């Protein structure tokens, strides 16, 4: 039994991931060739969090506001709720102040309230970074929208990371596909378990005679 427990411990040690799994990390640029929506979301200063999901803040202004949409869904979202944290930075030389909003499954530019999950409440100033959090229930996908806030302030550059957690306490997520080194340790661990079980069966064999 001790050998079995040691093998299990060795396996678990090497498959434990970092606390947050970065689902998507990258950068983008809003340009005048991007699709647009009209109006834009109202920046109400309220940050969406796991503890306090916000309701749709309404819309504001009028004009053609360029946008990009990114699918940041983690594979495990197919069968469990995922707690996402979206962090983004305003890298725009024009200080276009891009704004980020999260949606479930579909972004409808004709109705910004449809499938709304949350947003950062405000837009980052030049070089500033903002974060917000949303929960995507099992069987759904996360879409992250980045949109222009000022007409004519294009191109507007931004960078972002989308992190996934298993719960509101920042619980660990397991990668959908283990790294090669992880597979090696898992195979080693399972092999050790099998060997220990076979040895255990051998030592417990009893022979009786009529």
C-alpha positions in Angstrom: 0.0 0.0 0.0 2.8 2.4 0.8 4.3 1.8 -2.7 0.9 2.5 -4.2 0.5 5.7 -2.3 4.0 6.9 -3.2 3.3 6.2 -6.9 0.1 8.2 -6.7 1.9 11.1 -4.9 4.6 11.1 -7.5 2.0 11.3 -10.3 0.0 14.1 -8.6 3.1 16.2 -8.0 4.0 16.4 -11.6 0.5 17.1 -13.1 -0.4 19.9 -10.7 -0.5 23.1 -12.9 0.1 26.7 -12.1 -2.8 28.5 -10.3 -4.1 30.2 -13.4 -4.2 28.8 -16.9 -3.7 31.5 -19.6 -6.3 30.7 -22.2 -5.5 33.5 -24.7 -2.7 36.1 -24.7 -2.1 38.5 -27.5 -2.6 41.9 -29.0 -4.9 43.6 -31.6 -5.6 46.8 -33.4 -8.9 48.4 -34.1 -8.9 50.0 -37.6 -11.4 51.6 -39.9 -11.7 48.3 -41.8 -13.1 46.5 -38.8 -16.9 45.9 -38.3 -18.7 48.5 -36.3 -21.6 48.8 -33.8 -23.7 51.9 -33.0 -24.1 53.1 -30.2 -21.4 52.0 -27.7 -21.6 50.5 -24.2 -22.0 53.0 -21.4 -18.9 53.1 -19.2 -20.5 53.3 -15.7 -17.3 52.9 -13.7 -18.4 49.6 -12.2 -16.0 46.7 -12.6 -17.6 43.3 -13.1 -16.2 40.7 -10.6 -17.0 37.1 -9.7 -18.4 38.2 -6.4 -20.5 41.0 -7.9 -21.5 40.3 -11.5 -23.0 43.4 -13.0 -26.1 44.0 -15.1 -25.9 45.6 -18.5 -25.0 49.3 -18.0 -26.9 50.6 -21.0 -25.6 52.3 -24.1 -24.1 55.8 -24.9 -23.4 58.0 -27.8 -23.9 57.6 -31.5 -21.5 56.7 -34.3 -19.7 53.8 -35.9 -17.5 52.2 -33.3 -15.0 49.6 -34.6 -14.7 46.4 -32.7 -12.8 43.0 -32.5 -14.2 39.8 -31.0 -12.0 37.1 -29.5 -13.0 33.6 -28.5 -11.3 33.0 -25.1 -13.0 29.7 -24.1 -11.2 27.1 -22.1 -12.0 23.5 -23.2 -13.3 22.4 -19.8 -16.0 25.0 -20.1 -17.9 22.4 -22.1 -18.7 20.5 -18.8 -18.1 22.9 -15.9 -18.4 26.6 -14.9 -15.3 28.6 -15.6 -14.2 31.8 -13.8 -12.4 34.1 -16.2 -10.3 37.1 -15.6 -9.7 39.4 -18.5 -6.8 41.9 -18.3 -6.0 44.4 -21.1 -3.7 47.4 -21.8 -4.2 50.5 -23.9 -1.2 50.5 -26.2 -2.7 53.0 -28.6 -0.5 55.8 -29.9 -3.7 57.7 -30.6 -4.9 57.1 -27.0 -8.1 55.6 -28.5 -9.0 54.1 -25.1 -10.4 50.7 -26.3 -13.0 49.2 -24.0 -13.5 45.5 -23.3 -16.8 43.7 -22.7 -17.5 39.9 -22.3 -20.3 38.0 -23.9 -21.6 34.4 -23.8 -21.6 32.5 -27.1 -22.5 35.4 -29.4 -21.8 39.1 -29.8 -24.7 40.9 -31.5 -23.6 44.4 -32.7 -27.2 45.4 -33.1 -28.0 44.6 -29.5 -25.1 45.1 -27.1 -27.2 43.8 -24.1 -27.7 40.4 -25.7 -25.6 37.7 -23.9 -23.8 40.4 -21.9 -21.6 39.0 -19.1 -19.6 41.9 -17.8 -17.1 44.7 -18.5 -14.3 46.7 -17.0 -16.5 49.7 -16.2 -14.1 52.2 -17.8 -11.4 52.3 -20.5 -7.7 52.3 -19.7 -5.7 55.5 -20.4 -2.6 55.3 -22.6 -0.3 52.6 -21.1 -2.8 51.8 -18.4 -4.0 48.2 -17.6 -7.5 47.2 -16.4 -9.0 43.8 -15.3 -12.4 42.5 -14.8 -14.0 39.1 -14.1 -16.9 37.0 -15.5 -18.3 33.5 -14.9 -19.2 31.4 -17.9 -21.6 28.5 -17.1 -21.0 25.0 -18.3 -21.8 24.4 -22.0 -21.2 28.0 -23.0 -18.3 30.0 -24.6 -16.5 33.2 -23.7 -16.3 35.9 -26.3 -14.3 39.0 -25.4 -15.1 42.2 -27.3 -12.7 45.2 -27.7 -14.3 48.3 -29.1 -13.5 51.9 -30.0 -14.8 54.7 -27.8 -14.0 57.8 -29.8 -14.8 58.3 -33.4 -11.7 58.9 -35.5 -9.2 57.7 -32.8 -7.9 54.9 -35.1 -5.8 52.8 -35.3 -6.3 51.8 -31.6 -3.9 49.2 -30.3 -4.4 46.9 -27.2 -2.9 43.8 -25.6 -4.6 41.3 -23.4 -4.6 38.1 -21.4 -7.5 35.8 -20.5 -7.0 33.6 -17.5 -9.2 30.6 -16.4 -9.9 29.5 -12.8 -12.1 26.7 -11.4 -13.8 28.7 -8.7 -14.1 32.2 -7.2 -11.2 31.5 -4.9 -8.8 31.4 -7.9 -8.7 27.6 -7.9 -6.3 25.7 -10.1 -7.3 24.7 -13.6 -5.8 21.6 -15.4 -4.7 22.0 -19.0 -6.8 20.2 -21.5 -3.8 18.5 -23.0 -0.9 17.6 -20.7 2.6 18.6 -21.7 4.9 15.7 -22.9 6.8 15.7 -19.7 3.6 15.4 -17.8 2.6 12.4 -19.8 5.9 10.8 -19.1 5.5 11.2 -15.3 1.9 10.0 -15.5 2.9 6.9 -17.4 5.7 6.3 -14.9 3.3 6.8 -12.0 0.6 4.4 -13.4 3.3 1.8 -14.2 4.5 2.0 -10.7 0.9 1.6 -9.4 0.4 -1.5 -11.6 3.6 -3.0 -10.5 2.8 -2.5 -6.9 -0.6 -4.1 -7.3 0.9 -7.1 -9.1 3.4 -7.6 -6.3 0.7 -7.1 -3.7 -1.4 -9.8 -5.3 1.6 -12.2 -5.4 2.3 -11.8 -1.7 -1.3 -12.5 -0.8 -1.7 -15.8 -2.6 -2.7 -18.6 -0.3 -2.5 -22.3 -1.2 -4.6 -24.8 0.6 -4.7 -28.6 0.4 -7.8 -30.8 0.7 
